[in-house]
Amino acid sequence: MADSKKKTIAKKDFRTLSEADLQKELAEMRSLMVDHRKANAAQELPSPAVIRKTRKDIAKVLTMLREKQIAPAKEREK
C-alpha cells in the first residue's frame, strides 16, 4: 500500500488547474479512495485517517469544479 501514496495538492493549487485537469485529479482520488477502503477492510492501512484526508481532498476538487462552472454564469449576470 505504500506505493499508492500520493502527494496531495493544496487547495490554492487546485484553483490553478483547468477543469479537465480537475476531472482527472478527481478520478485519481476516487480510485485512491477505493484502494484505501480495501486496505482498511483488510486491516492493512497504517492509519485510517488517510481515508478522511482523501475524502476531504475529493470535496475540495468538487468545490473547485463547481466554482469553475458557476463563474461564467456570474460573469453573464454583470
TASUL-V851319 format. One record per helix or strand. SS is the DSSP state (H for helix, E for strand). FROM is the first residue (numbers start at 1). TO is the last residue. If there is no record, write none. Layout:
BEGIN
{{SS:FROM:TO} {SS:FROM:TO}}
END
This chain:
BEGIN
{{H:2:4} {H:11:14} {H:19:41} {H:49:77}}
END
